[in-house]
Amino acid sequence: MTDIRNSGQTSAGIPLENPPDDQTGSDYSIGQDNIEGKFGPIGFDIHNPVFAVSALTVIAFVAYTLIMPEQANSVFSLLFSTVTKSFDWFFISAADIFVILCLVIVISPYGKIRLGGREAKPDFSYLSWFSMLFAAGMGIGLMFYGVSEPLSHFSSSLGGTAVGADGIRTDWAPLGAATSQEEAIRLGMAASIFHWALHPWAIYAVVALSLAFFSYNKGLPLTIRSAFYPIFGERVWGWPGHIIDIVAVFATLFGLATSLGLGAIQANSGFNKLFDMPIDTTWQVILIVGITAIALFSVVRGLEAGVKLLSEINMGIAALLILFVLIAGPTLFLLPDILNFLGAYLQYLPALSNPVGREDVNFMQGWTSFYWAWWISWSPFVGMFIARVSRGRTVREFLISVLLIPSLVCVLWMSIFGGAAISQVARDGYTAVTEAALPVQLFTMLDALPLASITSFIGIVLVIVFFVTSSDSGSLVIDTIASGGKVDAPIPQRVFWCLFEGLIAIVLLLSAGGLKSLQSMVISTGLLFTVVLLVMCVSIWRGLANEPR
């Protein structure tokens, strides 16, 4: 076992030119609660009891969903309805708190603190760093919703409001809907960007900053529990910490499973358009199995050769696709529209962020609550991954980069893909894109542009590579948590988690609820982890306040 307080390296396994400026005084050593050994030729190094409780619960969940699918679907539906209707205000309020905290830290003296100590240097260039931030953060989701969400909000805004007999609105329009087509376009794009810009990246930033700070500056293990040391002290290595890490494992697994399920559905739809592949769960399962196999290869190659390389390739392909749609689409409309949509987002941001007194209950509960729960479920995975690649940045540089750069990329993506689709409908009368099923709308939009077969195939490749990078980096993060902060645990453990990410996506797709089951589980685990994140906000503030500057 290694005592990280005197080892000259971080708990992330990255050598330090200088040890951290400050220490917590904790006597805890990475892996001191681990069980090491071999099962035949397979070695293991797992945290007791985080790995055992997490693994056994996941196995039990998979068995229950397969053996009793109808009952499981009823439970999933009840969870989704209860959480979205009863805790919508909670999710929205929490996300607002995360944004405000990040902005306050940026302008505070704490922004001068450098992750890893005063002399620490960044491990990655800006290009590699930004590529990994974006590819891990929300790649699959943008491919799935980049066209369909702006179209949905545009259509519902244009359709106006409708009130049921009980006086509650039954429409899905954001806020008060729109009175003109131009207003519907701006409101629809603002609502879409709202779900992908500052708020989700603030969620990731809080987790990433907490993990990076307490690992690189305080010498604690790179696990979620370490961020709570200022509150729990040495008790964080006992059951309070065990529970935090177990909840983080569940949130990450179901958040990833939802994204992998969405990726499989969209890839299936794309292959259907290009090669007449039947759209059904059998082919979606085959796709999940095949892409998980590719992810396993990347898992074995590690962070530098696997995730970093794939992230950079994917960013290059995504940039080419955006450029093509911008040039081949309605360029004269899209270029000014980008600034127009960014302005609309800023205009409607206060109203969309309001957690109380809203009448647009369907939009608030069915869209915003789900999204915030989804991002919160992804936050242990994305936050830890960002922390691992962000050593050497100042807190201010870190927060500005994590908040603004990916947010601007999301604004660009939504404005070009969503804006092109809306322009096809509103300006060209091309209704096929609105009539298409949600997973097919990206490919239907591309159908109206030149080289549709080539660009659709590129779109499928992007979905698959985003799938691989998410599964790969997710497996790495879950294994780090389940092995007590070790990043050099035996590779078969990462393989185990990678396989179970795919397996959970499969069983939820095969359940009676399908996509709804995926959404139900992510919002349920997201609720639990929201409480964890709110406490984490207090902890990181205390930690920064005690750090030499």
Number of C-alpha atoms within 10 A of each C-alpha: 9 13 17 21 23 11 13 17 21 26 28 24 16 15 12 19 13 13 24 25 18 15 15 16 12 14 10 17 18 21 21 14 18 20 14 14 11 9 7 6 6 11 15 18 22 26 25 17 20 24 25 14 15 19 19 11 14 20 13 12 15 18 13 14 19 16 12 12 18 14 14 20 20 14 14 23 17 12 17 23 14 14 21 26 15 10 14 22 19 18 26 23 15 19 26 20 17 23 19 14 16 24 16 12 17 18 11 11 14 20 20 18 21 24 28 30 26 19 14 19 17 15 15 15 9 11 11 16 20 20 23 26 25 23 28 26 26 21 25 27 18 19 25 22 21 25 31 28 23 27 27 21 25 30 22 20 27 21 18 17 19 12 11 9 7 7 9 13 16 17 19 24 29 30 19 13 23 23 12 12 15 13 16 23 25 26 28 32 30 29 26 31 29 23 21 24 20 25 25 27 30 27 29 29 28 22 27 28 24 25 30 34 29 30 27 32 26 28 33 31 29 30 28 30 28 28 31 27 23 19 16 16 13 16 13 19 18 13 12 13 22 24 17 20 24 24 22 29 29 24 30 30 30 28 30 27 28 31 26 30 29 25 29 30 25 27 28 25 26 27 16 14 19 15 9 11 13 14 17 11 16 13 16 25 22 14 20 25 17 13 20 25 17 18 27 22 14 22 26 15 14 15 18 10 12 20 26 21 16 21 26 19 15 24 21 12 16 20 12 14 19 16 13 15 20 20 13 15 23 18 14 10 14 23 16 10 20 19 14 15 26 19 14 21 23 13 14 16 16 10 12 21 17 14 17 11 8 15 17 20 22 19 22 26 23 16 18 24 25 25 22 25 32 27 28 32 33 30 31 33 31 31 27 30 24 28 25 24 23 25 27 23 22 22 24 21 16 22 24 16 19 24 23 15 18 22 22 16 15 24 23 22 22 28 29 26 27 28 30 27 30 29 19 20 18 15 11 10 10 16 15 15 24 21 11 15 13 20 22 23 26 26 24 24 28 23 17 16 16 13 12 16 16 12 19 22 17 16 21 23 17 23 25 26 23 29 28 30 28 28 31 30 28 29 27 26 27 27 30 26 28 31 29 30 28 23 20 13 21 17 19 16 23 24 22 14 23 27 18 20 27 24 20 24 29 28 23 29 25 19 22 19 19 17 17 17 25 28 26 28 26 29 29 22 23 32 22 18 24 21 13 17 22 15 14 24 19 15 20 22 15 15 20 20 12 11 16 12 14
